[in-house]
Amino acid sequence: MKKLIVLLLSLLMVFSLAGCGEKKNEGGETGEVPTITLDMSTLFIVPSLEATQKVEDQLNDYLLNTLHEDFKVHLVITAIGDYFQKIPMELGSGGEGAPDVVQVFSLADWVNQGYILPLDDYLDNELKPTYDMIKEIMGSGKVGGKTYMMPRYFGTVLDWKWIYNKELVDASGIDVSKIHDIETLGDALAELKVVYPDEHFIVYCDQFNRLYNLETHTSQVGTYTATVGDDTTLYNYYETDAFKNAIYKAYEFRQKGYADPEGSANTLSHDAVVMGGSSKGVIMGHSNDVDSIAQMFTQSNTYGATFGAVSIGIDDLTTDTLGIGIAHYCKNPDKAAKFINLLYTDPFVWQTIIFGAEGQDYVWNDDHTKVNYPEGLDFNTVPYNCIYSCGMIGNGFDFFLEYESGNESGSNGEYGKILFEQAAVPPLYGFIPDTTNVMNEITAVSNVVEQYSDVLMFGDVNPDEKYPEFLAALKDAGIDKIVADYQAQANEWLKTN
């Protein structure tokens, strides 16, 4: 009898201990906690499923055993080029495996398609810490008076730089201190072409519109319209001097052989081309200073080059239409909102998702102040690396693990905040137009833009021939109606903002 009692007590203890790791589900029954799926983009190599699983395991261990949350997370990493097609399809279908939490790249369109849920019910509860932190930019997440997206909290004001192979440029005798905008960069590229006729020192020209936007204080509103200067009048963006100057400069640079000869036909990213050595320079925007960016490119390229950098322009503040939202079919939106809050407020959560798993992708130094790559690995070879994720995960002003080798991310929270706070503010900052009244025109105009925009912005075609054709096609597609509708909305918005 004593042996039987001891056995029964032992079994009861085992069963009670087994129950300690379980949570109650929505119905109050003991079982597996709900899973919130996050699908996020990367501009770098998509990590393997095995490497991602390791990151997911460490993240969920923290959520369940340290924070004692009542949900766990499933991570899906998607290449940026595929994300724009994949996610809208999944949001439209809501099928098996579709994500609960997504990076929002087209707020007004996704709202009108019904892809994402309003978040207003969570702003005073699950999302309150994040809301209190970023409330000054919450206008970027609103459409029609409702909040649909938590805007990314990141250095969206970029310091645009020409980043170059320092050894070659120094050997040419060019004085880089004279380079301060796209025009003076063109003078330097002409000199480099004489010295290195077979090389090109920028990758693509499709970012020139950003440089001319900041020169003329042209601020895009809803992609297809823009204000110029301090005036609240909206214009067809593609008729502005900024866009026109950009496409003519792109064609000029392509004709002179300054840029990648494939233009829009090259599917590699700016980073991949310059890091691999096909181009000996690149134009890119970062929320970091020139010295740090030069160091980052020197450390991260695959052919052993040393890089320099020079600033050629700093953005105005823009209404940021990128952020984080909850899919309309999400079964546990309150838990999804709790997770989104952690993406902004919990350093372990965002650092794990961005930098990977301790041991697999980084190791701490002896005093636990900085990290290194595991032995034999580097930026390009660690199993998991999502540092380049459009700044859409985490607190971008308090963001990074610090590597002993230097800044690996290309961003700097302190410098990014200075840029953010000192940037010029356009007159319609925070205004996001509702596209409901002009959906047919938006569809038609987007088809025209898809047909003409890339070939013009990359400098593939002569704008003397294609630009008038582009403008005429936009008129036929109804862009004037879009401008008028957005202007009416902006006038109403200005009454209370």
Secondary structure per residue as TSV (DSSP state, phi and psi in degrees):
chain	resnum	aa	ss	phi	psi
A	1	M	-	360.0	-43.0
A	2	K	H	-61.7	-42.1
A	3	K	H	-62.6	-38.5
A	4	L	H	-66.6	-42.0
A	5	I	H	-63.0	-44.0
A	6	V	H	-60.3	-42.2
A	7	L	H	-62.4	-45.2
A	8	L	H	-63.4	-43.5
A	9	L	H	-62.4	-39.9
A	10	S	H	-63.0	-44.1
A	11	L	H	-63.7	-42.0
A	12	L	H	-60.7	-40.4
A	13	M	H	-64.6	-42.1
A	14	V	H	-60.8	-45.8
A	15	F	H	-64.7	-39.6
A	16	S	H	-67.3	-38.6
A	17	L	H	-66.9	-38.0
A	18	A	H	-62.4	-31.3
A	19	G	G	-77.2	-12.6
A	20	C	G	-66.1	-28.4
A	21	G	G	-89.2	2.5
A	22	E	-	-99.5	157.9
A	23	K	E	-122.3	161.9
A	24	K	E	-86.9	137.6
A	25	N	-	-83.9	-172.1
A	26	E	T	-59.2	-33.9
A	27	G	T	-83.9	1.1
A	28	G	S	90.3	-0.9
A	29	E	-	-88.2	149.5
A	30	T	E	-72.8	133.9
A	31	G	E	174.2	-164.5
A	32	E	-	-70.1	137.7
A	33	V	-	-74.0	155.6
A	34	P	-	-62.4	151.0
A	35	T	E	-108.2	128.8
A	36	I	E	-102.8	120.2
A	37	T	E	-93.0	123.6
A	38	L	E	-105.6	122.6
A	39	D	E	-108.3	116.6
A	40	M	E	-125.3	154.2
A	41	S	E	-92.6	157.5
A	42	T	E	-137.5	142.5
A	43	L	S	-89.7	-1.9
A	44	F	S	-108.7	-167.8
A	45	I	-	-67.4	132.5
A	46	V	-	-68.5	123.7
A	47	P	-	-67.5	157.9
A	48	S	-	-67.4	161.5
A	49	L	H	-62.9	-36.5
A	50	E	H	-64.6	-44.6
A	51	A	H	-66.7	-40.6
A	52	T	H	-64.5	-37.1
A	53	Q	H	-62.6	-37.8
A	54	K	H	-62.0	-42.2
A	55	V	H	-65.6	-44.5
A	56	E	H	-60.0	-40.9
A	57	D	H	-63.2	-44.1
A	58	Q	H	-66.6	-37.4
A	59	L	H	-64.5	-46.0
A	60	N	H	-70.0	-32.9
A	61	D	H	-60.2	-40.7
A	62	Y	H	-68.6	-44.4
A	63	L	H	-61.7	-44.5
A	64	L	H	-84.5	-38.0
A	65	N	H	-102.9	-19.4
A	66	T	T	-102.9	-50.4
A	67	L	S	-86.5	-17.2
A	68	H	-	57.5	41.7
A	69	E	-	-73.6	158.9
A	70	D	S	-103.2	34.8
A	71	F	-	-155.5	161.3
A	72	K	E	-126.6	173.5
A	73	V	E	-124.2	141.4
A	74	H	E	-113.6	126.6
A	75	L	E	-98.5	132.6
A	76	V	E	-125.9	126.3
A	77	I	E	-110.3	128.3
A	78	T	E	-126.6	137.6
A	79	A	E	-60.8	140.0
A	80	I	H	-56.0	-38.3
A	81	G	H	-65.5	-28.7
A	82	D	H	-87.9	-23.1
A	83	Y	H	-61.5	-40.0
A	84	F	H	-64.9	-28.0
A	85	Q	H	-93.2	-41.4
A	86	K	H	-66.4	-49.9
A	87	I	H	-66.2	-46.7
A	88	P	H	-57.7	-36.4
A	89	M	H	-64.1	-43.9
A	90	E	H	-69.3	-37.6
A	91	L	H	-66.6	-32.4
A	92	G	H	-71.7	-33.9
A	93	S	H	-95.1	-36.5
A	94	G	-	62.2	31.9
A	95	G	-	-77.8	-174.5
A	96	E	T	-58.5	130.0
A	97	G	T	85.3	-2.1
A	98	A	-	-66.5	146.3
A	99	P	-	-75.1	153.7
A	100	D	S	-91.3	-38.8
A	101	V	E	-117.9	131.0
A	102	V	E	-134.8	156.6
A	103	Q	E	-81.8	126.6
A	104	V	E	-92.8	123.9
A	105	F	S	-112.3	-13.2
A	106	S	-	-145.1	77.7
A	107	L	H	-58.0	-56.0
A	108	A	H	-61.5	-42.0
A	109	D	H	-64.3	-43.1
A	110	W	H	-69.2	-33.2
A	111	V	H	-65.6	-47.0
A	112	N	H	-67.3	-26.6
A	113	Q	T	-81.3	-8.6
A	114	G	T	75.6	23.3
A	115	Y	-	-75.9	-31.5
A	116	I	B	-126.3	153.8
A	117	L	-	-87.2	150.2
A	118	P	-	-64.7	146.2
A	119	L	-	-109.7	2.2
A	120	D	G	-57.6	-36.0
A	121	D	G	-66.2	-15.9
A	122	Y	G	-105.0	-7.1
A	123	L	T	-66.7	-30.1
A	124	D	T	-97.0	5.1
A	125	N	T	-129.3	-99.4
A	126	E	T	-59.6	-33.9
A	127	L	T	-102.0	6.3
A	128	K	H	-59.1	-45.4
A	129	P	H	-58.1	-41.0
A	130	T	H	-67.8	-44.2
A	131	Y	H	-58.1	-44.7
A	132	D	H	-63.0	-31.8
A	133	M	H	-76.6	-37.9
A	134	I	H	-116.7	17.8
A	135	K	G	-61.3	-24.3
A	136	E	G	-67.7	-19.2
A	137	I	G	-114.4	13.9
A	138	M	G	-66.2	-19.2
A	139	G	G	-58.0	-27.3
A	140	S	G	-68.7	-14.1
A	141	G	G	-103.1	8.1
A	142	K	E	-108.3	143.6
A	143	V	E	-138.6	127.8
A	144	G	T	60.0	30.6
A	145	G	T	85.3	-6.3
A	146	K	E	-109.3	149.7
A	147	T	E	-93.4	122.4
A	148	Y	-	-116.4	-8.6
A	149	M	-	-150.6	141.4
A	150	M	E	-89.3	110.8
A	151	P	E	-59.9	148.1
A	152	R	-	-65.6	141.7
A	153	Y	B	-104.0	92.3
A	154	F	S	-156.3	161.8
A	155	G	-	-74.4	76.6
A	156	T	-	-75.4	-16.0
A	157	V	S	-83.5	114.7
A	158	L	-	-103.5	142.3
A	159	D	E	-93.1	107.3
A	160	W	E	-80.4	135.6
A	161	K	E	-134.5	150.3
A	162	W	E	-95.8	120.1
A	163	I	E	-110.3	127.5
A	164	Y	E	-139.6	156.6
A	165	N	E	-68.0	107.5
A	166	K	H	-67.2	-37.7
A	167	E	H	-62.8	-44.0
A	168	L	H	-69.9	-43.3
A	169	V	H	-67.9	-41.2
A	170	D	H	-62.3	-40.2
A	171	A	H	-66.5	-24.8
A	172	S	H	-76.3	-17.5
A	173	G	T	85.0	8.1
A	174	I	-	-72.7	137.8
A	175	D	-	-90.8	99.6
A	176	V	G	-70.4	-14.7
A	177	S	G	-67.0	-16.4
A	178	K	G	-84.5	-5.9
A	179	I	-	-92.1	120.9
A	180	H	-	-143.6	-3.1
A	181	D	S	-158.4	-175.7
A	182	I	H	-67.1	-31.1
A	183	E	H	-71.2	-47.5
A	184	T	H	-70.4	-27.1
A	185	L	H	-64.7	-39.7
A	186	G	H	-59.2	-38.1
A	187	D	H	-62.0	-42.3
A	188	A	H	-67.5	-39.5
A	189	L	H	-64.6	-34.5
A	190	A	H	-63.7	-41.7
A	191	E	H	-66.1	-40.8
A	192	L	H	-64.8	-33.8
A	193	K	H	-65.7	-32.0
A	194	V	H	-68.8	-41.7
A	195	V	H	-77.0	-38.9
A	196	Y	-	-126.6	74.8
A	197	P	T	-62.3	-23.4
A	198	D	T	-96.6	1.1
A	199	E	-	-106.8	157.3
A	200	H	-	-126.7	147.6
A	201	F	S	-116.5	11.6
A	202	I	-	-138.5	157.5
A	203	V	-	-86.9	-80.7
A	204	Y	-	-116.7	166.1
A	205	C	S	-107.8	6.2
A	206	D	T	-74.5	-2.4
A	207	Q	T	-99.8	1.0
A	208	F	H	-61.4	-31.6
A	209	N	H	-61.5	-33.9
A	210	R	H	-64.0	-39.1
A	211	L	H	-67.7	-40.4
A	212	Y	H	-76.3	-28.3
A	213	N	H	-58.2	-46.9
A	214	L	H	-71.9	-31.0
A	215	E	H	-66.5	-35.9
A	216	T	H	-104.3	3.9
A	217	H	T	52.4	47.9
A	218	T	E	-95.0	123.5
A	219	S	E	-118.1	116.3
A	220	Q	E	-71.1	139.7
A	221	V	E	-127.5	114.7
A	222	G	T	62.2	32.4
A	223	T	T	71.5	-53.1
A	224	Y	T	-93.6	-9.3
A	225	T	E	-125.0	168.1
A	226	A	E	-160.2	152.5
A	227	T	E	-98.7	158.4
A	228	V	E	-127.9	123.5
A	229	G	T	68.0	-143.2
A	230	D	T	-92.0	0.6
A	231	D	-	-78.6	138.5
A	232	T	-	-87.8	4.4
A	233	T	-	-68.9	134.9
A	234	L	-	-96.0	141.5
A	235	Y	E	-125.8	159.7
A	236	N	E	-62.6	115.4
A	237	Y	G	-57.6	-36.1
A	238	Y	G	-74.2	-7.4
A	239	E	G	-97.6	-3.4
A	240	T	S	-74.4	157.6
A	241	D	H	-61.3	-34.6
A	242	A	H	-59.9	-48.6
A	243	F	H	-68.3	-43.3
A	244	K	H	-61.2	-47.5
A	245	N	H	-61.8	-36.6
A	246	A	H	-64.9	-44.5
A	247	I	H	-73.9	-31.7
A	248	Y	H	-71.3	-37.3
A	249	K	H	-68.5	-37.0
A	250	A	H	-62.6	-43.3
A	251	Y	H	-66.1	-40.0
A	252	E	H	-60.9	-47.5
A	253	F	H	-65.2	-37.0
A	254	R	H	-67.8	-41.5
A	255	Q	H	-65.0	-31.0
A	256	K	T	-87.4	-0.8
A	257	G	T	76.9	22.8
A	258	Y	-	-79.3	-27.2
A	259	A	S	-114.1	170.7
A	260	D	-	-50.5	126.0
A	261	P	T	-68.4	-18.6
A	262	E	T	-80.7	-21.7
A	263	G	G	56.6	-134.3
A	264	S	G	-67.8	-12.9
A	265	A	G	-76.0	-18.3
A	266	N	-	-81.2	120.3
A	267	T	-	-90.5	-3.6
A	268	L	S	-75.4	152.7
A	269	S	-	-75.0	163.2
A	270	H	H	-52.5	-45.8
A	271	D	H	-59.4	-47.3
A	272	A	H	-62.4	-39.3
A	273	V	H	-67.2	-47.3
A	274	V	H	-76.9	-34.9
A	275	M	H	-67.1	-30.2
A	276	G	H	-85.7	-10.0
A	277	G	T	96.0	-0.6
A	278	S	S	-65.0	-34.2
A	279	S	S	-116.1	146.1
A	280	K	S	-98.5	14.7
A	281	G	E	-170.6	167.5
A	282	V	E	-158.5	150.7
A	283	I	E	-103.2	123.7
A	284	M	E	-148.3	153.9
A	285	G	E	-106.9	135.8
A	286	H	E	-141.7	157.2
A	287	S	S	-95.1	56.7
A	288	N	S	-149.4	161.8
A	289	D	-	-79.7	168.2
A	290	V	H	-64.8	-39.7
A	291	D	H	-63.9	-42.6
A	292	S	H	-66.2	-39.1
A	293	I	H	-67.9	-41.1
A	294	A	H	-59.8	-41.9
A	295	Q	H	-64.3	-42.1
A	296	M	H	-62.2	-45.8
A	297	F	H	-68.0	-33.8
A	298	T	H	-64.6	-41.4
A	299	Q	H	-73.7	-29.5
A	300	S	H	-100.5	-12.4
A	301	N	-	-73.8	157.4
A	302	T	S	-99.2	3.1
A	303	Y	S	-123.4	13.5
A	304	G	-	80.4	24.6
A	305	A	-	-85.5	157.5
A	306	T	-	-105.4	132.6
A	307	F	E	-112.7	150.5
A	308	G	E	-119.3	172.1
A	309	A	E	-151.7	150.8
A	310	V	E	-143.8	138.1
A	311	S	E	-76.8	136.6
A	312	I	E	-124.9	11.7
A	313	G	E	154.8	147.7
A	314	I	E	-121.5	132.8
A	315	D	-	-59.3	155.2
A	316	D	-	-79.2	166.7
A	317	L	-	-67.8	139.8
A	318	T	-	-128.2	150.2
A	319	T	-	-68.0	114.2
A	320	D	-	-87.9	116.9
A	321	T	-	-95.7	17.0
A	322	L	-	-108.3	141.9
A	323	G	E	178.8	-154.7
A	324	I	E	-122.6	134.4
A	325	G	E	-137.1	172.7
A	326	I	E	-112.8	129.5
A	327	A	B	-62.6	146.4
A	328	H	T	-63.5	-25.5
A	329	Y	T	-94.0	1.8
A	330	C	-	-55.9	128.2
A	331	K	S	-80.7	-20.0
A	332	N	-	-131.5	65.6
A	333	P	H	-63.8	-27.7
A	334	D	H	-67.3	-37.6
A	335	K	H	-73.7	-35.5
A	336	A	H	-61.9	-39.8
A	337	A	H	-65.9	-39.4
A	338	K	H	-61.6	-39.6
A	339	F	H	-67.6	-42.9
A	340	I	H	-58.6	-40.7
A	341	N	H	-58.5	-41.2
A	342	L	H	-66.4	-31.1
A	343	L	H	-60.3	-28.4
A	344	Y	H	-98.4	-24.7
A	345	T	H	-117.7	-13.4
A	346	D	-	-112.3	108.2
A	347	P	H	-57.1	-38.6
A	348	F	H	-62.9	-40.3
A	349	V	H	-63.8	-52.7
A	350	W	H	-72.3	-34.8
A	351	Q	H	-68.3	-35.8
A	352	T	H	-65.4	-44.1
A	353	I	H	-66.3	-32.8
A	354	I	H	-88.0	-48.6
A	355	F	H	-95.9	-16.1
A	356	G	-	103.1	-162.9
A	357	A	-	-95.9	136.5
A	358	E	B	-61.0	135.8
A	359	G	T	94.2	-46.4
A	360	Q	T	-82.0	-43.8
A	361	D	T	-117.0	-17.0
A	362	Y	B	-158.3	159.8
A	363	V	E	-135.8	147.0
A	364	W	E	-80.3	150.7
A	365	N	-	-75.5	179.9
A	366	D	T	-61.6	-37.3
A	367	D	T	-98.0	11.3
A	368	H	S	59.5	38.0
A	369	T	S	-109.2	-28.8
A	370	K	S	-137.9	166.2
A	371	V	E	-119.5	161.7
A	372	N	E	-131.6	164.2
A	373	Y	-	-74.8	148.5
A	374	P	-	-56.8	154.4
A	375	E	T	-53.4	130.4
A	376	G	T	85.5	-2.1
A	377	L	-	-116.4	161.2
A	378	D	-	-145.9	-170.1
A	379	F	T	-51.6	-40.3
A	380	N	T	-86.0	-16.0
A	381	T	T	-116.8	-6.2
A	382	V	S	-61.7	147.3
A	383	P	S	-60.8	-34.9
A	384	Y	-	-131.1	126.4
A	385	N	-	-153.1	105.9
A	386	C	-	-119.2	34.7
A	387	I	-	-59.8	-39.2
A	388	Y	-	-91.6	89.3
A	389	S	S	-132.8	36.0
A	390	C	T	64.5	17.4
A	391	G	T	61.6	26.4
A	392	M	-	-97.8	-0.8
A	393	I	S	-120.5	125.7
A	394	G	S	100.0	177.0
A	395	N	B	-87.3	104.0
A	396	G	T	-67.2	-10.4
A	397	F	T	-102.3	0.8
A	398	D	S	-151.7	69.8
A	399	F	-	-115.1	-37.7
A	400	F	-	-115.5	144.6
A	401	L	-	-65.7	141.9
A	402	E	-	-99.8	119.5
A	403	Y	B	-86.6	142.3
A	404	E	T	-64.8	-25.7
A	405	S	T	-77.6	-11.5
A	406	G	B	124.2	-171.7
A	407	N	-	-74.6	117.2
A	408	E	-	-98.2	-10.6
A	409	S	S	-96.5	-22.0
A	410	G	S	83.9	3.1
A	411	S	-	-130.5	158.0
A	412	N	-	-142.7	117.3
A	413	G	H	-59.5	-44.7
A	414	E	H	-65.9	-46.3
A	415	Y	H	-67.6	-40.8
A	416	G	H	-60.9	-37.9
A	417	K	H	-69.9	-36.3
A	418	I	H	-61.2	-46.7
A	419	L	H	-59.9	-43.6
A	420	F	H	-62.0	-44.0
A	421	E	H	-78.0	-24.2
A	422	Q	H	-98.9	-4.0
A	423	A	S	-69.0	149.0
A	424	A	-	-66.3	141.0
A	425	V	-	-103.9	119.2
A	426	P	-	-69.5	158.8
A	427	P	T	-67.3	-22.7
A	428	L	T	-112.5	29.6
A	429	Y	T	-59.2	128.8
A	430	G	T	95.1	-10.4
A	431	F	-	-87.0	123.7
A	432	I	-	-122.2	114.4
A	433	P	-	-71.1	147.6
A	434	D	-	-85.3	129.6
A	435	T	-	-94.7	6.7
A	436	T	G	-55.2	-44.7
A	437	N	G	-74.3	-14.7
A	438	V	G	-129.0	32.7
A	439	M	H	-59.1	-42.6
A	440	N	H	-63.9	-42.0
A	441	E	H	-68.1	-37.9
A	442	I	H	-60.4	-45.2
A	443	T	H	-61.3	-45.6
A	444	A	H	-65.5	-43.1
A	445	V	H	-66.5	-40.0
A	446	S	H	-62.9	-35.6
A	447	N	H	-65.8	-38.5
A	448	V	H	-67.6	-44.6
A	449	V	H	-60.5	-42.4
A	450	E	H	-61.4	-34.9
A	451	Q	H	-73.0	-38.3
A	452	Y	H	-109.2	-30.9
A	453	S	H	-62.0	-50.8
A	454	D	H	-60.9	-46.9
A	455	V	H	-64.9	-30.2
A	456	L	H	-77.4	-44.5
A	457	M	H	-72.7	-29.7
A	458	F	T	-81.2	-8.7
A	459	G	T	79.1	22.0
A	460	D	-	-70.0	-30.7
A	461	V	S	-127.3	159.8
A	462	N	-	-74.8	117.2
A	463	P	H	-65.1	-23.8
A	464	D	H	-58.0	-31.1
A	465	E	H	-93.2	-44.2
A	466	K	H	-92.7	-27.3
A	467	Y	H	-64.6	-48.7
A	468	P	H	-59.0	-37.0
A	469	E	H	-63.1	-41.1
A	470	F	H	-62.3	-48.2
A	471	L	H	-62.8	-39.4
A	472	A	H	-65.4	-40.8
A	473	A	H	-65.6	-35.9
A	474	L	H	-64.2	-41.8
A	475	K	H	-60.6	-46.6
A	476	D	H	-62.7	-31.9
A	477	A	H	-78.8	-12.1
A	478	G	T	102.5	26.4
A	479	I	H	-66.2	-29.6
A	480	D	H	-64.2	-35.4
A	481	K	H	-66.8	-37.9
A	482	I	H	-63.1	-46.5
A	483	V	H	-59.1	-45.2
A	484	A	H	-65.0	-42.0
A	485	D	H	-66.2	-44.2
A	486	Y	H	-64.3	-36.7
A	487	Q	H	-63.9	-41.7
A	488	A	H	-62.5	-42.0
A	489	Q	H	-64.4	-41.7
A	490	A	H	-63.7	-39.7
A	491	N	H	-61.9	-39.6
A	492	E	H	-69.6	-41.9
A	493	W	H	-60.0	-37.9
A	494	L	H	-66.3	-23.1
A	495	K	H	-66.5	-27.6
A	496	T	H	-120.3	1.8
A	497	N	-	-126.2	360.0
